Amino acid sequence: MVDLAAPGNYNAAMRVGIPRALLYFRYGRFWESFLSGLGAEVVVSRKTDKAMVQRGLGHVSSEVCLPVKIVAGHIAALRDEVDALWLPRMVWLEDELYACPKMIGICDIARMMLGHRVKLIAPSVKGNFMRAHFRAGLEVNPNPFRVARALSRARQLLAGPDAAPDFAAGEKRVALIGHFYNVEDDFVGAAVRSTFQEHGYRVCLKDQLPSRILRTRDEFSQRIRWVYERELYNAFRYMVDKVDGVCVLVSMGCGPDSLVAEFMREEARQKGVPFLQLVLDEHTGTAGLVTRVEAFAELAERRRLAQQAG
């Protein structure tokens, strides 16, 4: 409970909404902690479901990718429930690695969807992540000391793994390579993950790797100028020799995903590692995904047994 009478609790009654989609799956805990520390009441939209996706379809072009359609649905679900919407615009991070233009543009779509009644707080992150968030925090609470303290406390939630995971001898492993907003959104990635697990596979995810691996500039990766696609490729390169198969989740209509996936496919073919590419959109059925994953799991198992016998 927020004490509205406490000094420095400016806009303590402000209800700030965060869409449970897209960048939420990497920065959500950080954002919730930061905004709560500013005295705001944080409202996170419910988990993605079919109704949420259908709602989003009415606000964006049919040509955009599924994650953007999903986040539009979350924005629509929040606009009548909050005073402000928190939606940082991730333009580029270190090494001037850019986010997808459609991801950058969702903030402009949100502004049109929200109208004038709901405030949009959309700091543009261009290299300096913390500076952009500090400035945005002042829109919620004008006390710079309160903002700095909340930012410092929340910052620890951004820490990723320090070391690469251990790979035990003899276990069945599959690399599930996909953006965090696809893999971790249960509406999109749960059926794929659970099917592999039901077949006895340990599912190895990109975000289980430390940033020093995901952001490396070695060889071809230095030529990839999209921040999250570089992570995909580097995760693939690290895990391809350590797993029984590679499954890549690609959003329909995502050019960067499709391009990088083709490089992964060719490298996997050269190494003789089974490779499955699943292209996702709002029409993708769970039954079809499960069937393809089950067939791929059996293929990877035959390869594993053949290697053990050889």
Order of alpha helices (4+ residues) and beta strands (2+ residues): beta-alpha-beta-alpha-alpha-beta-beta-alpha-beta-beta-alpha-alpha-beta-alpha-alpha-beta-alpha-alpha-beta-alpha-beta-alpha
